[in-house]
C-alpha cells in the first residue's frame, strides 16, 4: 500500500526507481536538545546530592605564609611551633583576643578541610626574633630600656635609666629656666604618611610629635622623626563620652573593662613603636575623668619611666592630680591652636600662646598635622627669638613646670 501511495503521488514523467528513501526520526531536533539539557541537569543534581564534600561551592582563600624564626625554648632540641600557631595559643584578657589579631579560614577546595590561621600585628613572634632583643637595630633605641611582652617590646626602667630622660629632646635647660618657653605638640601622626612626613620635615626639631598606634607602620615613621631629632610621644586611645558612636579605634581603653584588661590593651599600644618619652591621651574624655580606671594607667606609666601629656580636651581630667601622686612628669595643653583651621584663627591662637608664656613662664599648645597648621606654625616659630620666647621640647616644659 505504501508503494502504491508513492506511485500515485509521483508527478507524471518522473521515475521513482532507484531514489534513496528519506529516513524520518521519531523526535525533532528541539526534543533532542531538551533531552540533552535534562541529562546535564540530572548530572549536576547527582553531584550535589551524593558528593561527600559539604563545603563545595564555598569561597576559597589562598594566602602565602612566611615561616618566621622559632621562638626560644628552654629545651634546645624541642621542635619550635610556627609563629601563627603560638599567637593563637597566647592567653588573652577577656574579650581582647579577637582584637589582637585576625583569623583567616583557609578552605581546601578538593577535600573541604578547614584551617584557621591567625595573622596580625598582635603576634609576638613577629615582634621578636631572639627572645629579648628587638627584631631590628632601631636608630637611637637603647635595648636596655625594652622589655618583652606577649605583643612585642615595651618600655621599662633599667640601670637607673628612664625612657623619659633618655628619649627627651635636646634643649638648653639652663637657658629655658631663665626665659619664657613654649612647647608645641603636633598630634595624630602615624596615620597618613604624607602629613606625618610634612610635620617631621617642615617643623624644627624642638617641636614634639605625638603618634597614634595605628597606621601601616607607625614605628618606621617614628624612627624617621627621631632621626630628625624630634622628641616623640605615643597616644593611647581612650574612651570618650559618646563611645561607641565615637570610637577611637581597636584596643581602646574603656571604663567598662577591668584594670587587667585595660593594662593588657595598654601593652598592645606600647609595643607598636619604640623610643617615646611619654604617653598621651587620644580622645578619652570619659576615661581620663574616671578615677578607678585611670589610676592603674598612670601608675603603670610611672613604673615604666614615662611621662603623661594631657591634650586639655576636657576640664574633668584627673591626669594631673594622679600624675602628681605618682611623681610622674606631666604637662597639660593650654589649648588646641587649630580648633578653627584657618590661617587667621591659628595666628590669633599663637599670639594668645605667647601671652601665656610671658605671664606664666611656660605655655603648651597642641595642633593637628593639617597643612594650614604646619604652614602657620612654621612661620610663627621663626619669630619667637625676636620676641624673647624660647621653643622647647615638651619634656623641657615639664621639667621647668615641676621645678617652678
C-alpha positions in Angstrom: 0.0 0.0 0.0 2.9 2.4 0.8 4.5 1.8 -2.6 1.1 2.3 -4.3 0.7 5.6 -2.5 4.1 6.7 -3.5 3.5 5.9 -7.2 0.1 7.7 -7.2 1.7 10.9 -5.6 4.7 10.9 -8.0 4.3 13.5 -10.9 3.8 12.1 -14.3 7.0 11.5 -16.3 9.3 11.1 -13.2 10.8 7.7 -12.5 11.0 6.8 -8.8 13.0 3.7 -9.3 16.5 3.9 -7.6 15.7 7.0 -5.5 17.0 7.0 -1.9 14.2 7.0 0.6 14.5 9.7 3.4 14.7 8.4 6.9 12.4 10.1 9.4 13.4 10.1 13.2 10.8 9.6 15.8 11.7 13.0 17.5 12.6 16.5 16.4 16.0 18.3 16.9 14.5 20.6 19.6 13.3 17.5 21.5 16.8 16.0 21.4 18.3 19.2 22.7 15.8 19.3 25.6 16.7 15.7 26.5 20.4 16.5 26.4 20.0 19.5 28.8 17.9 17.4 31.1 20.7 14.8 31.3 23.2 17.6 32.2 20.9 18.9 35.0 20.4 15.4 36.3 24.2 15.0 36.4 24.7 18.2 38.4 21.9 17.2 40.8 23.6 13.9 41.3 26.9 15.5 42.2 25.2 17.9 44.7 23.2 15.1 46.3 25.8 12.3 46.5 29.1 14.2 46.8 30.6 13.9 50.3 32.2 17.4 50.3 29.8 19.7 52.4 31.9 22.7 51.5 31.7 22.5 47.8 31.0 25.9 46.2 32.3 27.9 49.2 34.8 30.7 48.5 38.4 29.5 48.7 41.2 31.8 50.2 44.8 31.1 49.4 47.5 33.1 51.2 51.2 32.8 51.4 52.6 32.5 55.0 56.2 33.1 55.8 58.0 30.9 58.2 59.4 33.1 61.0 62.2 32.2 63.2 61.3 29.8 66.0 60.7 31.2 69.5 63.4 30.4 72.1 62.7 27.5 74.4 64.5 26.0 77.4 65.0 22.7 75.5 67.3 23.4 72.6 66.2 20.3 70.9 62.5 20.8 71.2 60.7 21.5 67.9 59.5 25.1 67.6 56.0 25.8 66.6 55.1 28.2 63.8 54.5 31.8 65.0 50.9 31.8 63.8 50.2 28.8 66.0 51.8 30.3 69.1 49.9 33.5 68.6 46.7 31.6 68.5 47.6 29.9 71.8 48.7 33.0 73.6 46.5 33.9 76.6 44.3 36.9 76.2 42.3 39.1 78.6 38.6 38.6 78.3 37.2 39.8 75.1 40.6 41.0 73.7 41.9 38.1 71.7 39.8 38.9 68.6 41.2 42.4 68.6 44.8 41.3 68.9 44.9 39.5 65.6 42.8 38.4 62.6 41.8 34.8 61.8 41.7 33.7 58.2 39.9 30.5 57.4 41.5 28.6 54.6 39.3 26.0 52.8 40.8 23.2 50.7 38.5 23.1 47.6 39.1 19.4 46.9 38.9 17.9 50.4 36.8 20.6 52.1 39.3 20.7 55.0 39.2 24.0 57.1 42.3 25.5 58.6 42.2 28.7 60.8 45.4 30.8 60.6 46.0 33.8 63.0 47.7 36.8 61.5 48.1 40.4 62.6 50.3 42.9 64.4 49.5 41.4 67.8 51.6 38.3 67.0 54.5 38.4 69.5 56.6 36.1 67.4 56.6 38.7 64.6 57.8 41.3 67.0 60.9 39.5 68.3 63.4 37.1 66.8 65.9 36.3 69.5 64.0 36.5 72.7 64.7 39.8 74.4 66.1 41.9 71.6 64.1 44.0 69.2 64.0 42.5 65.6 65.9 45.3 64.0 68.5 47.8 65.1 66.5 51.0 65.6 68.0 54.4 65.5 68.6 55.8 69.0 66.9 53.0 70.8 68.6 51.7 74.0 67.9 47.9 74.1 68.2 48.0 77.9 65.0 50.1 78.0 62.9 47.4 76.3 61.1 44.5 77.9 59.4 41.6 76.1 55.7 41.4 76.3 53.3 39.0 74.6 52.7 41.7 72.0 56.3 42.8 71.5 58.8 45.1 73.1 57.6 47.7 75.6 59.5 50.4 77.6 61.0 49.7 81.0 63.3 51.3 83.6 66.8 49.7 83.7 70.2 50.5 85.1 68.8 53.7 86.6 67.7 54.9 83.2 64.2 56.0 82.2 62.7 56.4 78.7 61.6 59.9 79.8 65.2 61.1 80.2 66.9 59.0 77.5 64.5 60.0 74.8 63.9 63.6 75.8 64.6 66.2 73.1 67.7 68.3 73.2 67.4 71.7 74.8 69.4 74.2 76.7 67.5 73.8 80.0 69.6 76.4 81.9 68.5 79.0 79.3 64.9 77.7 79.4 64.8 78.2 83.2 65.6 81.9 82.7 63.1 82.9 80.0 59.5 82.2 78.8 59.2 79.0 76.9 56.6 77.5 74.6 56.2 73.8 73.8 54.2 72.7 70.7 52.9 69.1 70.3 51.7 68.0 66.9 49.4 65.1 67.5 47.5 62.4 65.5 50.6 61.3 63.5 51.3 57.9 62.1 48.1 57.5 60.1 48.7 59.3 56.8 52.3 59.1 55.7 52.2 62.4 53.8 51.0 64.6 56.6 53.3 62.9 59.1 56.3 63.4 56.8 55.4 67.1 56.5 55.4 67.5 60.2 58.7 65.7 60.6 60.5 67.6 57.8 58.9 71.1 57.9 58.9 71.7 61.7 62.0 72.4 63.8 63.4 69.5 66.0 62.2 71.2 69.2 58.5 70.5 68.2 57.3 67.4 69.9 55.5 64.8 67.7 52.8 62.5 69.0 52.0 59.3 67.2 48.8 57.2 67.3 49.4 53.4 67.5 47.5 52.8 64.2 48.7 53.0 60.6 50.5 50.6 58.4 53.9 51.1 60.0 53.9 53.8 62.8 57.3 52.5 64.0 59.0 53.4 60.8 57.6 56.9 60.8 58.5 57.4 64.4 62.1 56.3 63.7 62.3 58.9 61.0 61.1 61.5 63.4 63.8 60.6 65.9 66.4 60.7 63.1 65.3 64.4 62.6 65.9 64.9 66.3 62.2 65.3 67.2 61.0 64.1 70.6 58.1 61.8 70.3 55.1 60.7 72.3 52.7 57.7 72.0 49.0 58.5 72.0 46.8 55.9 73.8 43.2 55.6 72.6 40.8 56.1 75.5 37.0 56.1 75.8 35.2 59.4 75.0 31.8 60.3 76.4 30.0 59.3 73.2 31.6 55.9 72.8 30.8 53.7 70.8 29.3 56.3 68.4 32.7 57.9 68.5 35.2 55.1 68.6 38.9 55.9 68.8 39.9 52.5 67.3 40.9 49.0 68.2 42.1 48.2 71.7 40.6 51.4 73.1 40.9 51.6 76.9 37.4 51.5 78.3 35.8 52.4 81.6 33.8 49.1 81.5 36.9 46.9 81.5 38.8 45.7 84.4 42.2 47.1 85.3 43.9 43.9 84.0 42.1 44.2 80.7 43.0 47.8 80.2 46.6 47.2 81.1 46.7 44.3 78.6 45.4 46.8 75.9 47.9 49.3 77.1 50.8 46.8 76.5 49.5 46.3 72.9 49.7 50.1 72.3 53.1 50.4 73.9 54.5 47.7 71.6 53.5 49.4 68.4 56.6 51.7 68.3 59.7 52.5 70.5 61.7 55.5 71.5 59.0 57.7 73.0 59.5 59.8 76.1 55.9 59.5 77.3 52.3 58.7 76.5 49.3 61.0 75.9 45.5 60.5 75.7 44.0 60.1 72.3 40.4 61.3 72.9 39.3 59.7 76.2 37.2 62.5 77.9 35.3 59.9 79.9 38.3 57.6 80.7 40.6 60.4 82.0 37.8 61.6 84.3 37.2 58.2 85.8 39.5 57.5 88.8 39.3 53.7 89.2 40.4 53.0 85.6 42.7 56.0 85.2 44.8 55.3 88.3 46.3 52.0 87.1 47.3 53.5 83.7 49.1 56.5 85.4 50.8 54.1 87.8 52.0 51.9 85.0 53.4 54.9 83.1 55.3 55.9 86.2 56.6 52.4 86.7 57.9 52.3 83.1 59.7 55.6 83.4 57.4 57.6 81.0 55.6 60.9 81.2 52.0 61.8 80.6 50.7 64.6 78.3 47.0 65.7 78.7 45.7 67.3 75.5 43.4 69.5 77.6 40.3 68.5 75.8 38.3 68.0 79.0 38.4 70.1 82.2 37.3 67.0 84.2 40.6 65.2 83.6 42.2 63.6 86.7 45.5 63.1 84.9 47.3 66.0 86.6 46.4 65.1 90.2 47.0 61.4 89.6 50.4 62.1 88.0 51.4 64.2 90.9 50.6 61.3 93.3 53.0 59.1 91.3 55.7 61.7 90.7 55.0 61.2 87.0 56.3 64.0 84.7 53.2 65.8 83.4 52.1 68.6 81.1 48.7 69.7 80.0 48.0 71.7 76.8 46.6 75.2 77.4 44.5 74.8 74.3 44.5 73.5 70.7 45.7 76.1 68.3 43.7 74.9 65.2 40.3 74.2 66.6 39.2 76.6 63.8 41.6 75.6 61.0 42.0 78.9 59.2 45.1 81.0 59.0 43.6 83.9 60.8 42.3 81.9 63.7 45.5 79.9 64.1 47.5 83.1 64.2 45.3 84.5 66.9 45.7 81.3 68.9 49.5 81.6 68.6 49.5 85.2 69.8 47.5 84.0 72.8 50.0 81.3 73.5 52.8 84.0 73.5 50.9 85.9 76.1 50.5 82.9 78.4 54.2 82.1 78.1 55.2 85.6 79.1 52.8 85.7 82.0 53.3 82.3 83.4 56.8 81.3 82.1 55.5 78.2 80.3 52.9 77.6 77.6 51.9 74.4 75.8 49.9 74.3 72.6 48.7 71.2 70.7 47.9 71.1 67.0 47.0 68.6 64.3 49.0 68.0 61.2 46.7 69.9 58.9 48.7 71.7 56.1 47.4 75.1 57.2 48.6 74.3 60.8 52.0 73.2 59.7 52.4 76.3 57.5 51.3 78.8 60.1 53.4 77.1 62.8 56.5 77.2 60.6 56.1 81.0 60.1 55.3 81.8 63.7 58.2 79.7 65.2 60.7 81.7 63.3 59.6 84.9 65.1 59.9 83.6 68.7 63.6 84.5 69.2 62.9 88.2 68.4 60.0 88.1 71.0 62.2 86.7 73.8 60.4 83.4 73.8 62.2 80.0 73.6 60.7 77.0 71.8 61.5 73.8 73.8 60.5 70.1 73.6 57.6 69.1 75.8 59.9 67.3 78.3 61.8 70.5 79.0 58.5 72.3 79.7 57.5 69.5 82.0 60.8 69.8 84.0 60.5 73.6 84.2 56.9 73.5 85.4 57.9 70.9 88.1 60.9 72.9 89.3 58.8 76.0 89.3 
